[in-house]
């Protein structure tokens, strides 16, 4: 059942990109940046694969992904900006954002200043909720969204490149991947359970 759900999600992601092209990439990355669990690691590499087939442009794919990240960060930023820390601490559970997440983000900002927003955009998981604390801290909009775009652009370029290199050998590796389907699903399930458990635990403690 889990494998069916995972396959359906991947097929949906691929369908959106195939149908909408670069606009689809922007849409999916915007969804991810709205704290919705739609990993960019499943979006951008497939775009890279389509680049190898001549259906998408390498640079436009990365730029579309970065634009999507900025667009998706807007609502999260303003929720933090207008709602404040108390609002996010109270309702953050609906986004799987715990007090510890906010504290960790605060530490990044204290240590690196505005550049924390740039660095966090290139880190898995952290990149999805950094917009909330940025809004809470009243980060300057122009600086925040500029650094969000630049950090996301690098992240997207890397993932598109992975998809390009991966796509070059996709036919040779298909038979090998199939043998590891169950293992991959189990790993994703375990990591997902651990992630949700830790966040629920932190939410109860906060």
C-alpha positions as CSV (number, residue, x, y, z in Angstrom):
1,X,0.0,0.0,0.0
2,X,2.8,2.4,0.9
3,X,4.6,1.6,-2.3
4,X,1.4,2.4,-4.2
5,X,1.0,5.8,-2.4
6,X,4.6,6.7,-3.0
7,X,4.4,5.7,-6.7
8,X,1.2,7.7,-7.0
9,X,2.8,10.8,-5.5
10,X,5.8,10.5,-7.8
11,X,3.6,9.9,-10.8
12,X,1.6,13.0,-9.9
13,X,4.7,15.1,-9.5
14,X,6.0,13.9,-12.9
15,X,2.6,14.5,-14.5
16,X,2.5,18.1,-13.3
17,X,5.9,18.8,-14.7
18,X,5.2,17.0,-18.0
19,X,1.9,18.9,-18.4
20,X,2.9,22.3,-17.2
21,X,6.6,22.3,-17.9
22,X,8.6,25.0,-16.1
23,X,5.4,26.5,-14.7
24,X,4.7,23.1,-13.1
25,X,8.2,23.1,-11.5
26,X,7.5,26.6,-10.0
27,X,4.1,25.4,-8.7
28,X,5.5,22.3,-7.0
29,X,8.4,24.1,-5.4
30,X,6.0,26.8,-4.2
31,X,4.0,24.1,-2.5
32,X,7.1,22.7,-0.8
33,X,8.0,26.2,0.5
34,X,4.6,26.5,2.0
35,X,5.6,23.8,4.6
36,X,3.8,21.1,2.7
37,X,5.8,17.8,2.6
38,X,6.5,17.7,-1.1
39,X,10.3,17.3,-1.2
40,X,12.2,19.2,-3.8
41,X,14.5,16.1,-4.0
42,X,11.6,14.4,-5.9
43,X,10.8,17.4,-8.1
44,X,14.0,18.9,-9.5
45,X,15.9,15.7,-10.4
46,X,12.9,14.7,-12.6
47,X,13.1,18.1,-14.3
48,X,16.8,17.3,-14.9
49,X,15.8,14.0,-16.5
50,X,13.4,15.8,-18.9
51,X,16.3,18.2,-19.7
52,X,18.2,15.2,-21.1
53,X,15.2,14.4,-23.3
54,X,15.1,17.9,-24.6
55,X,11.7,18.6,-23.1
56,X,12.9,21.2,-20.6
57,X,15.7,23.8,-20.5
58,X,18.4,23.3,-17.8
59,X,18.7,26.9,-16.7
60,X,15.0,27.7,-16.9
61,X,14.2,24.7,-14.8
62,X,16.5,25.8,-12.0
63,X,15.2,29.4,-12.2
64,X,11.6,28.2,-12.2
65,X,12.3,26.2,-9.1
66,X,13.9,29.2,-7.3
67,X,11.0,31.4,-8.3
68,X,8.6,28.8,-6.9
69,X,10.5,28.8,-3.6
70,X,10.2,32.5,-3.3
71,X,6.5,32.5,-4.1
72,X,5.8,29.7,-1.6
73,X,7.8,31.5,1.1
74,X,5.6,34.6,0.9
75,X,2.6,33.3,2.9
76,X,4.8,31.6,5.5
77,X,6.8,34.8,5.9
78,X,3.7,37.0,6.4
79,X,2.2,34.5,8.8
80,X,5.2,34.9,11.0
81,X,5.4,38.7,10.3
82,X,1.8,39.5,11.3
83,X,1.1,36.6,13.7
84,X,4.3,36.8,15.7
85,X,6.1,34.1,17.6
86,X,3.1,33.4,19.9
87,X,0.8,32.7,17.0
88,X,3.3,30.3,15.3
89,X,4.0,28.5,18.6
90,X,0.2,28.1,19.1
91,X,-0.7,27.1,15.5
92,X,2.6,25.9,14.2
93,X,1.6,22.3,14.9
94,X,-0.6,22.5,11.8
95,X,2.5,23.0,9.8
96,X,4.6,20.5,11.8
97,X,6.7,23.4,13.0
98,X,7.6,23.1,16.6
99,X,9.1,25.5,19.1
100,X,12.4,23.7,18.7
101,X,12.3,24.4,15.0
102,X,11.9,28.1,15.7
103,X,14.7,28.0,18.3
104,X,17.0,26.3,15.9
105,X,16.2,28.9,13.2
106,X,16.8,31.7,15.7
107,X,20.2,30.3,16.4
108,X,21.1,30.2,12.7
109,X,20.1,33.8,12.4
110,X,21.9,34.9,15.5
111,X,25.1,33.1,14.2
112,X,25.0,34.1,10.6
113,X,22.7,37.1,10.4
114,X,20.7,37.6,7.2
115,X,23.0,35.1,5.5
116,X,21.3,32.3,7.5
117,X,18.4,32.6,5.1
118,X,20.7,32.0,2.2
119,X,22.4,29.0,3.8
120,X,19.2,27.4,5.1
121,X,17.8,27.4,1.6
122,X,20.4,24.8,0.7
123,X,19.7,22.5,3.6
124,X,17.1,19.7,3.5
125,X,14.1,20.1,5.9
126,X,15.4,23.4,7.4
127,X,14.7,25.2,4.1
128,X,11.0,24.5,4.3
129,X,10.3,26.4,7.5
130,X,12.9,29.1,7.7
131,X,10.4,31.6,6.3
132,X,8.3,31.6,9.5
133,X,11.1,32.7,11.8
134,X,12.2,35.2,9.2
135,X,8.8,36.8,9.4
136,X,8.7,36.7,13.2
137,X,12.1,38.4,13.3
138,X,10.8,41.0,10.9
139,X,13.7,40.3,8.5
140,X,13.9,43.0,5.7
141,X,11.7,41.7,2.9
142,X,14.0,42.7,0.1
143,X,17.0,41.0,1.7
144,X,15.1,37.9,2.8
145,X,13.5,37.2,-0.6
146,X,16.7,38.0,-2.5
147,X,18.7,35.6,-0.4
148,X,15.9,33.1,-0.6
149,X,16.0,33.2,-4.4
150,X,19.8,32.9,-4.5
151,X,20.0,30.1,-2.1
152,X,17.2,28.2,-3.7
153,X,18.7,28.8,-7.2
154,X,21.9,27.0,-6.1
155,X,19.9,24.2,-4.5
156,X,17.7,23.8,-7.7
157,X,20.7,23.9,-10.0
158,X,22.4,21.1,-8.0
159,X,19.3,18.9,-8.1
160,X,18.6,19.5,-11.8
161,X,22.3,18.6,-12.5
162,X,21.8,15.4,-10.5
163,X,18.8,14.6,-12.6
164,X,20.7,15.3,-15.8
165,X,23.6,13.0,-14.8
166,X,21.1,10.4,-13.4
167,X,19.1,10.5,-16.6
168,X,22.1,9.7,-18.8
169,X,22.2,6.2,-17.2
170,X,18.6,5.7,-16.4
171,X,18.1,2.8,-18.8
172,X,21.1,0.9,-17.5
173,X,20.1,1.4,-13.9
174,X,16.4,0.6,-14.1
175,X,16.9,-3.1,-13.4
176,X,19.1,-2.4,-10.4
177,X,16.7,0.2,-9.0
178,X,13.8,-2.2,-9.1
179,X,15.6,-4.6,-6.7
180,X,15.9,-1.8,-4.2
181,X,12.3,-0.5,-4.4
182,X,11.1,-2.1,-1.2
183,X,14.3,-1.0,0.7
184,X,13.8,2.6,-0.5
185,X,10.2,2.6,0.5
186,X,11.1,1.2,4.0
187,X,13.8,3.8,4.5
188,X,11.4,6.6,3.5
189,X,8.7,5.3,5.8
190,X,11.2,5.0,8.8
191,X,12.6,8.5,8.2
192,X,9.1,9.9,7.8
193,X,7.9,8.3,11.1
194,X,11.0,9.6,12.9
195,X,10.5,13.1,11.6
196,X,6.8,13.2,12.5
197,X,7.4,11.6,15.9
198,X,10.1,14.1,16.9
199,X,8.0,17.0,15.8
200,X,4.9,15.8,17.6
201,X,7.0,15.2,20.7
202,X,8.4,18.7,20.6
203,X,5.0,20.2,20.0
204,X,3.7,18.4,23.1
205,X,6.7,19.6,25.1
206,X,6.3,23.2,24.0
